[in-house]
Amino acid sequence: MRSPDPEDSDSRRVDPGPTPPAGIDDALTALRQIVGETNVLTDPDAMAGFLTDWTGRYRGAADAVVRPRTTDEVSRVVAECARSGVRICVQGGNTGLVGGSVPPARDGSTNALIVLSTVRMTDIGDVDTVGRCVGAQAGATVGAIDDRAGRSGLAFGIDLASRASATAGGVVSTNAGGTRMIRRGNARSQILGIEAVLADGSVLRRWTSLVKDNVGYDLPSLLAGSEGTLAVITRVLFTLVAPPAVATVAVAAVERVENAVELLGAASSAGLTVEAAELMTEAGVALVADHGHRRPTTAPGPFYVLVELSGTGDIESATTELLGATDGVIDAVLEPAPARALWAGREGHTEAIARSSSTPVVKLDISVPIRALPEAFAELSRVGVDDRFPCRPILFGHIGDGNIHVNLLDVPPEHATEVTESVFGIVTANGGSISAEHGIGRAKVAWTHLGRDATDLATMRTIKAALDPRGLLNPGVLFG
């Protein structure tokens, strides 16, 4: 017997019918009847925030912004767009950094395009404390989901600096990992069920709290990381976790990247659980300090490692002992978790970087094998220094999973492609990936061949063609 579902009526298949495509005016009239007059935006000023991404690098154009409230409304909106041949850009919190959350610029296509925003889809269900899970609409923020879990003594396993605006649908669509990935895994590993609207308006629902349910293809996992190109995610059933009873946060100034890697290995060998592990550089810490955050340690160092540790016994003493036994530690500070002030120094990087660059920041989210982190950091730190044009590299990231956020400030716009290729060349030479958790979006389409061979890309295109044969969902994202 399947779990009861409050929106079972949405599971019916919607047939867009054989009606010939209508003009955009007819389509907008139909969409207003579905979601209400005030939720179809066509005024340029009202639409502006939906057409520009967080970085300011990507701007697009749309005929309207449509804001449905329920899965049923999404289903009817998508069915109407399928009938009318209107393309759809799916948007959550618009915190993406690769241009995937905004529509393309005018490209000469005769097809109309709308932004389908999940901004009104913020419902979060009751927490199942026995099954440790909770259902949330696609527009619910990461922070709101964690708050709901916290009222029941549980926690959401995904955490991001953008927790107040990043949404459930967004983190699943990009398969984000965030700061807790080393302990909890990425978004895909925390999905029990999913509800999504396919390109013809029909509703796909896998919604069960069973941890073992092997019937055919794992469609929720397929949609995770698909960046809105296969379906519009409307609800997600997430697993929840029990937070550690006691944890300690330490920030240590260290001489080398190797010291930070060794610290994590030593922590695990000592029986401690690494809840989070972040790496920062002196350039980044100094920049954040210039914008009002305190320096984490009295003595500076070339690098800083932030580690949150849990376990049994006296965690603070065990962490102090661990730091004392690790080579290359210059200075360190410890605070009981959640240690918001220490975390603020790490989470303040993104805003400080954005405010400090004279041009839109070139933000490249990459990963390399952990063994290659020292060499990769060294090479990436020289981008813009050794090249024929100057720019300022600021690196930070999730050291426990090899994820480096490469931020290049003051890059002349005409050299953005060139500097991107330089970074990706370093990543490829070190056996890494050009996309760790932000997705491909529009920004990295030209370089997907660096991470996927021809057969792999052809297989993905076959899946896209099967689920969205007319290419109406997120045109230009992932495949170009």
N, C-alpha and C positions, 0 to 999 in steps of 0.2 A: 504494500500500500504506500503510495507516494505521500510526501509531506503536503499538508494543506497549503494552499497558496491564495493570498487575497486577490490576485489579479488573474485568476484562471481564465476569465473571459477573454483575456488578451491573447491566449494561445491559439485562437482560430487563425486559419490561413487567410490572408487578404489577397484577393485576386485583382490586380490593377486593371484587368479587362482590356478589350481590344480597341478602346477609344483612341483615335489619332491624337498625337501630341498637341497640346494646347499652347497658346502663347503665354508669356509670363504673367500678363494681367489676369488671365483666366485662372492660372495656377495660384496666384496670390489671393484671388477671391476665395478659392477653395480652401487655401491654408488658413485664411482668417476665420472661416466657418469652423475649422477644426480647433484652433488654439485661442481664438478670440482676437479681436481687432488690435488690442494693445500689445499683443505678443507677436505681431508681425511688423518688424521695424524696417522702414524704408527711408527714413530721414537720414541724410548723410552724417549729421552730427550724432544722432543716436546710434548709428552703426559703427562709428569710427573706432571705438574701443575693441570691437570684435574683428576688425580688419587689420590690426597691427599686433605683432607678437610682442612678448615681454622685452626682448632685446632691442626692438626698434629696427632690426635689420630687415625684417620681412613684412611687407605690406601687400594686401590683396584687394580684390574688388568682388562685390556680391550684389545681387539684385534685392536681397532682403535678408534679415536675421529673423529666424523663427525660433520661438522659445516654448516648446511643449512642456507639459507638466507630468504626464503619465506615459507608461508604455503604450497604452492604447492610442494616445495622441501621436506619439512617435510613429507607430505603425501606420496610422492614417496619413501622416505627413509624408512618410517615405513612399507609400503607395501612390499618393497623388504626384509626387515628384517622378516616380517611375512612369506613370501614365503620361505625364507632360514632358518627359525627357529633361527634367531639371536636375542638374548636378548638385551634390550635397557635400559641404565641408562640415565635418563633425567637430564640435568644440566643447571642451570642458572648462577648466579654470583658466585656460590660455596662458599657462606658465611654461609651455614648451620652449625649447631653445634651438630647434632645428627647422622652424617654419612649418611644421606639420599641423599646427592648430589654427592657422589662418588660411583663407582661400588664396588661390593663385592670382597673380595680376591679370589684367585683361589680356587674353592671348589670341583674340580674333575668333574664338569659338562662337558659333551661333547658339549654343546651348546656354540657357540661363543657369544661374547658380545661387544657392542660398547657403547661409551658415545656419546649421542646426545646433543651437546652443542648449546645453543641459543645465543652464544656470538655475532654473526653477525646480529641477528634479533633485531635491535635497533630503528626501525622507530617509530615515534610518529606522529599521525595525527593532523589535525587542531582542535583547541578547539571550541566546540559548546558553545558559551557564553550564549545562551538562555536556552538550555537544561542542561548547566553546566556539560559537560562530554567531555572525550577525549579518543580516541582509541590508544593503544600502543602495539607494538609487545612484545613478551615475554621477549626478552633480553634487553629492555629499562630499565634503572635504575630508582629507586625511585627518586633520585635527578634530573634526566633529565626530568621526568614527571612533577615534581613540578616546575622546571624552566619554562617549556613550559606553564603550567597553570598560573604561575606568570606573564607572558607577557600579559595575558588577564585579569589581576586583580583577578585571582582566585588562589586556592591552592589545592594540592593533600592532601587528608585526612590522608594518611599513611606517617609516618615519622619514620625513624630508624637511629641509629648511623652509620649503614653501608649503608646509602643512596647512596653513590657514587658507590657502587658495587652490592647491593641487587637489584634484577630484578623484573619486573612485574610478570613474570611467577612463580618466587620463592615465592614471598609474597602471591600470590594466592594459590599456591600448599600447603603452610604450614598454610594458613589462619592467617598470621601474623597480629598483632595489633600495636605494637610499642608504641611510647611515646604519641600519640594522641588518643589512643583507648578510654580513659575516655570521650572524647568529640565526637569523630567521629565514633567509633566502629572499628571492625576488618575488614580484607580485604573482607570477604564475604559480609559484609553490604555495600560495596562500589562498587560492581560489577553490572553494568547494562546489560552487554552482554559479551559473551565469544566465542572464536573460538578455537577448539581443534581437534587434530587428534587422532582417535580411534586406537585400536590395530591392526586392519586390514588395516589401511591406509585411511579409509573414514574420511571425515571432518564434524564435528559437528559444527554448527554455530547458536548461539542465539545472534543476533546483532541488537538491537533496543534501541533507547533512551527513549522508553516508561517507565514511572515509574510504570504503572499498566499494566501488561500483564500476566494474569493468564490462561495459556493454558497448562494443564498437569504438569508434574513433574518439579521442579526447578533444572534443570541440571547444570546451572552455580554454584549454591550453593553446589551441590553434588561434583563437581570437586574441589571447594575450600576446602583445607585441605586434599585432597586425595594423596598428596605427589608424584604425577606422576605415581601412580599405576593403574589409570583408563584410562588416555589419556595424550597426549602431548599438553599442552596449548601453543598456538601459538600467540594469540592476546587477549587483554582484553579491554572492553569498561568500563572505570572507571567514576564514578561520581566525580565531583569537588565541592569544597566548597568556600564560600566567607570568606576570612580571617578576623579576627576582626580588626576594625579600629584602636583600641588602646588596648595594653595589657601590663601588668607588670609581670616581672619574679622576684620572691623572693626566696632566699635560707635562711632557718632558722635552726640554731643548736638547737635541742630540747633534752629534757631529756629522753623521752620515745617514743616508737612507738605510743602509745595511743595519744600523743600530736599531732602527724602528722595526724592521722585519724580525730581527733577532729577539726583540722584546716580546713580540706576539708569540713566537715559538716557545720562548721560555715561560710565558704565562700559561700556555696550554700544558706544558710539561709539568708545571707546578700544581696542576689540578684546578686552575682558575678558568672560568668561562669568559671568553671575550665577547662582550655584548656589542661593542662598536670599536672601530679603530680608524682614525683619520690621520692623514699626513699633511702638513703645511710647511711652507718655506718662510724664511725670514722676510722676503719681499712681501709676501701676502700678509703676514702678521703685522708688519710695519704699516702697510696700507690700511688695514682694519683699525689699528691703533690711531692712525691719523683721523679716522672717522668716529672717534669717541669710545671705542672699546678698549678695555684695559689689556695690557700685555700679560700673557699668562704666567711668565716666569720672570724673575729678577734679572738673571743673566741670559742674554740672547744666545741663540745658536743658529747655525745654517738651516736646520730643520726642526720641526716640532711634531711630536706624535701625541695625539689625544687618544687615550684608551679608556674604555669603561669596562670594569671587571666585576664579576660576581662569583659567588661560590659559598662554601660553608666556612664557619670559623671567623676569625678576625681578618676581614678582607683588607682593611686599611694597612694593617701590619704586614700582611702578605704582599701587598702592592709596594709598600715601602722597601721591603726586602728585595723584591724583584727589581726595582729600579736601581737599588744599590749594587746589585750583582750584574747589571747590564753594562757592557762596554759603551763608551761614547756618550753617556748621559752627562750633560753639563749642569743642568739645574732641573728641578721638577717641583710641581705643586699638586696637592691632592685635595679633593673635596668629596663629601658624600654625594651620591647621585640624588637628584638629577643634575646638580652643579650647573645651573642655567648660565651663570656668568662665564664658566669655562667653555661651555658649548657655544655661547654667543660669539666668542672669538673665531670659532670655526664657521658658524652659520652666517656671520657678518661678511664673509668674503664676497659673496655674489653681489650684494648691494654696493659695497665699497668699490669693487671693481667697475661696476656699471657707472658709478658716479665719477670715477677717476680717469676714464678714457675720453680722449677728444673725438673719437669716432666710435660707431657701434662696435662693441667687443666681438671679436671672432672667438666663439666658444665651441670648443671641440671636446666632446665627451668620449674618451677612448679607454681601452684597457690593454694591459700587457700581462704576460705570466709574471707571477710574483718574483720569480728568480731574476727577471729582467728589469725590475723596477729601478734599481740603482743606475743602470746604464741609460734607461729610457728617461729618467728624470734629468740626468746630466745632459743628454742630447737635446731634450725639449727645452731646457733652460737656456740653450744657446740659440734657439730660433729667434730671429729678429736681432740678434747680436752679431752672429756670423754672416747673416744674409745681407744682400745689397741694399736693403731698406731697413730702417730702425723700427722696432716696436718693443713693447714691454711684456714679457711672458710672466704670468702669475699662475703657478701650479698648486693644486691641492687635490685631495681625493680620498677615496676609501682604500686604504692600504691593504686591508685584509682580503680584498678580492681583486686587487690589481687595477682598480678603476682610478684614472687620473682625469681631472677636469683641467683642460688646457685653456687658459684665457689669454688672449693676445690683445693688448691694449694699444691704441694709437696706430692701428694698421690703416694705411691709406686705402680707401675703398677699392681702388683699381688693383690693389695687390692682395685682396682677400683670398682669391682663388689660389694664387701662388703660395701664400703662406700656409693655406690649408693643405696643399699638396706636399709641402715640406714636412708638416707634422705627420701626415698619413704615411709618408715614406719612412719616417722613423718608426712609426707604429708597426708597419708591415715588416720592416727589417727585424724587429724585435718579437715577431710572432704574435702580434696583438690584434685587436679588433677596432675598427673605426667607429663603432657605436657600442657603448657599454650599457647605458640605460636610458638615454634620451630619445632613442629611435633614429631613423634615417630622415624622416620628414621630407622637406624639399632640399635642404641644405647639402645632403650627402648622396643624393641619387647618382651623381656622376661617378662616385667611387665605390658603389656596392660590389663591383667586380673584385675589389681588393679583399673582400671577406667571403664571397660566395662564387663558386665556379659556374660555368655556363649551364650545367645540368641542374644545379641547385636553383639558380635564378629562373630557369625555364619551368621547373616544378612549381615554384611560387607563383609564376604567372598563370600556370594552368589552374591553380586553386583560385586565384583572383578571377579568372575568366569564368570559372564554373559558378562562383557565388555572386559575381557582379559582372555579367557578360557585356553590359553596356558601358561599364566604366564610370558609373555615376557617383560612386562613393569616394570621397577624398581624392579627386583627380590630381595627378602630379605628385602625390605622396608615395614614397617608397619605390615606385617604378618609373616615375617621370612621365 
